Amino acid sequence: MRYYITFYLVICFSMIVNAQEAKNSHFIEVIGEAKLEVVPNLIYLTATIDGRSFKQEDILKKENELLKVLQNSGLDLEEDLYVSDVQSELVKYWFKSDKFVPTKNYQITAHSYKQAIEVIFELSELEIYISIEKFDHSEIEEYKKNLEIKAIQDAKEKAEYLTESIGQSIGKAIYIIDNNSNFGFVMSDYDSFGLNSHRENIRGSRERYPELSFKKISLNSRILARFELD
């Protein structure tokens, strides 16, 4: 008797599982996409005053000139400037005693391409090495979240019009996955490490710098979604 009861329960369970699998086999799978380009409002620059290039008294002068340039460009010296490190290198001169030569690096945060270009021009003219480190946006995480929402909405819209075209409709989503979203950015038209090697070209381009701009941050979200078919 127990054998027949057990056999009956196994058969019922198998039928339920098969019915569920058959139900779930009726679905539509689509990929939703959303793209956005964002103008960076955080442009990180690094300026270096190398003690090997200036006399000791000139280093302080260069530093004061750097601070003046940043202030004139509208930067907040407390919020937008950070002295990342101070080094002292032992430089040996022939026929002279050993000397410690200080080198200072300044991390500068500009908030627009126009402001960044102005700082680059001014510091290059002062023979202060300046490089572009990276771009970002203060609300980049919010942009990413909104883009993912638009991507899943795009996936649902695709599923709806595809199923409607054959007289069917979709039910609830049974599978959602972030499918290779790309939240990258492209460097500017300026070579971030070659600014000082082209200082004369930079000076010659000063009058037309309003025409120049950094490339935008490119965001791309892809969402893979599977919907039941009603």
C-alpha positions in Angstrom: 0.0 0.0 0.0 2.8 2.4 1.0 4.5 1.6 -2.3 1.4 2.7 -4.3 1.0 5.9 -2.3 4.7 6.8 -2.8 4.4 6.0 -6.5 1.3 8.2 -6.8 3.0 11.1 -5.0 6.0 10.9 -7.2 3.8 11.0 -10.3 1.9 14.0 -9.0 5.0 15.9 -8.2 6.5 15.2 -11.6 3.3 16.5 -13.3 3.4 19.7 -11.2 7.1 20.3 -12.1 6.5 19.6 -15.8 3.5 21.9 -15.8 5.6 24.7 -14.2 8.4 24.2 -16.6 6.0 24.2 -19.5 4.6 27.5 -18.2 8.0 29.0 -17.8 9.1 27.9 -21.3 6.7 30.4 -22.8 8.6 33.6 -22.5 10.2 36.4 -24.6 13.8 37.5 -24.0 15.0 41.0 -25.1 17.8 43.4 -24.5 17.1 47.0 -23.5 19.6 49.8 -24.1 20.1 53.3 -23.0 22.9 55.8 -23.8 23.9 59.1 -22.5 26.8 61.6 -22.9 27.6 63.8 -19.9 29.8 66.9 -19.8 32.3 66.4 -17.0 32.2 68.9 -14.1 35.2 67.4 -12.3 38.4 67.7 -14.3 41.5 66.6 -12.2 44.8 68.2 -13.1 48.2 67.8 -11.5 50.7 70.6 -11.5 54.3 70.1 -10.5 56.9 72.6 -9.3 60.2 70.8 -9.8 63.0 72.3 -7.6 65.6 71.1 -10.1 64.2 73.6 -12.6 64.2 76.7 -10.4 66.3 78.4 -7.8 65.2 78.1 -4.2 63.8 81.6 -4.1 62.0 81.1 -7.4 60.1 78.1 -6.0 58.2 80.2 -3.6 57.5 82.7 -6.3 56.2 80.0 -8.6 54.0 78.7 -5.9 52.5 82.1 -5.2 51.9 82.6 -9.0 50.2 79.2 -9.2 47.9 80.1 -6.3 47.1 83.4 -8.0 46.2 81.7 -11.3 43.8 79.3 -9.5 42.1 82.1 -7.6 41.7 84.2 -10.8 40.2 81.1 -12.5 37.5 81.0 -9.8 38.8 77.9 -8.0 38.3 77.5 -4.2 41.8 76.9 -2.8 40.4 75.0 0.2 38.1 72.7 -1.8 39.8 72.5 -5.2 43.5 72.3 -4.3 45.4 69.6 -2.6 49.2 69.4 -2.1 49.5 65.7 -2.8 53.1 65.3 -1.8 56.3 67.1 -1.0 59.6 65.4 -2.0 63.2 66.3 -1.2 65.7 64.9 -3.6 69.4 64.8 -2.8 71.0 66.3 -5.9 74.8 66.3 -6.3 76.5 69.0 -8.2 80.1 68.8 -9.4 82.3 70.9 -7.2 79.4 71.8 -4.9 78.1 70.5 -1.7 75.0 68.3 -1.7 71.7 70.1 -1.8 68.1 69.1 -1.0 65.8 70.1 -3.8 62.1 70.2 -3.0 59.4 69.1 -5.5 55.7 69.9 -4.9 52.7 68.3 -6.6 49.4 70.0 -6.6 46.1 68.2 -7.4 43.7 70.7 -8.9 40.0 70.1 -9.5 38.4 72.3 -12.3 34.7 72.3 -12.8 34.4 73.0 -16.5 36.5 72.5 -19.6 36.8 76.3 -20.0 38.2 76.6 -16.5 40.6 73.7 -17.0 41.9 75.1 -20.3 42.5 78.5 -18.7 44.5 76.9 -15.8 46.5 74.8 -18.3 47.3 77.9 -20.5 48.3 80.1 -17.5 50.5 77.5 -15.7 52.2 76.4 -19.0 53.2 80.0 -19.5 54.7 80.0 -16.0 56.7 76.9 -17.1 54.9 74.8 -14.5 54.3 71.3 -15.6 50.6 70.5 -15.8 48.9 67.2 -16.7 45.3 66.0 -17.0 44.7 63.0 -14.8 41.0 62.1 -15.2 37.5 63.3 -15.7 34.4 62.7 -13.7 31.0 64.1 -12.8 29.7 64.9 -9.3 26.4 63.1 -10.0 27.7 60.2 -12.1 26.2 57.5 -9.9 22.7 59.1 -10.3 23.2 59.2 -14.0 24.2 55.5 -14.0 21.1 54.5 -12.0 18.7 56.5 -14.2 20.3 55.0 -17.3 19.8 51.4 -16.0 16.1 52.3 -15.3 15.7 53.6 -18.9 17.4 50.4 -20.2 14.9 48.0 -18.4 12.0 50.2 -19.5 13.3 49.9 -23.1 13.4 46.2 -22.7 9.8 46.1 -21.5 8.7 48.3 -24.4 10.4 46.0 -26.9 8.8 43.0 -25.4 5.4 44.6 -25.5 5.4 45.7 -29.1 6.9 42.4 -30.3 4.3 40.3 -28.6 1.4 42.6 -29.5 2.4 42.2 -33.2 1.5 38.5 -32.9 -1.6 39.0 -30.7 -0.1 38.2 -27.4 0.9 40.0 -24.3 3.6 39.8 -21.6 3.3 39.0 -18.0 5.8 39.6 -15.1 9.5 39.7 -15.6 11.1 36.4 -14.6 14.8 37.3 -15.4 16.7 40.6 -15.3 20.4 41.0 -15.6 22.8 43.8 -16.2 24.3 42.8 -19.6 27.7 44.4 -20.1 26.9 48.0 -19.2 29.7 50.4 -20.0 30.3 53.5 -17.9 33.5 54.7 -19.4 34.9 58.1 -20.5 37.3 59.3 -23.1 40.3 61.6 -22.5 40.4 65.0 -24.0 41.8 66.2 -27.3 44.9 67.3 -25.4 47.6 64.8 -24.6 47.6 64.7 -20.8 51.3 64.1 -20.6 52.5 66.2 -23.5 51.2 69.7 -22.6 54.6 71.2 -21.7 56.4 69.6 -24.6 54.0 71.6 -26.8 53.9 74.8 -24.8 54.4 77.0 -27.8 51.5 75.4 -29.6 49.4 75.9 -26.5 50.3 79.6 -26.4 49.4 80.0 -30.0 46.0 78.3 -29.4 45.1 80.6 -26.5 42.9 82.9 -28.6 40.8 80.1 -29.9 40.4 78.1 -26.7 36.6 78.7 -26.5 36.5 76.4 -29.6 38.2 73.6 -27.8 36.5 71.2 -25.5 37.0 67.9 -23.7 35.1 64.9 -25.1 32.0 63.9 -23.0 31.7 61.0 -20.6 30.0 58.2 -22.5 27.6 56.0 -20.6 25.9 52.9 -22.0 23.6 50.5 -20.2 22.4 47.1 -21.5 19.8 45.1 -19.6 18.8 41.5 -20.5 15.2 40.7 -19.5 12.9 37.8 -19.8 9.1 38.2 -19.6 6.4 35.6 -19.3 3.9 35.3 -22.2 0.3 35.5 -21.1 
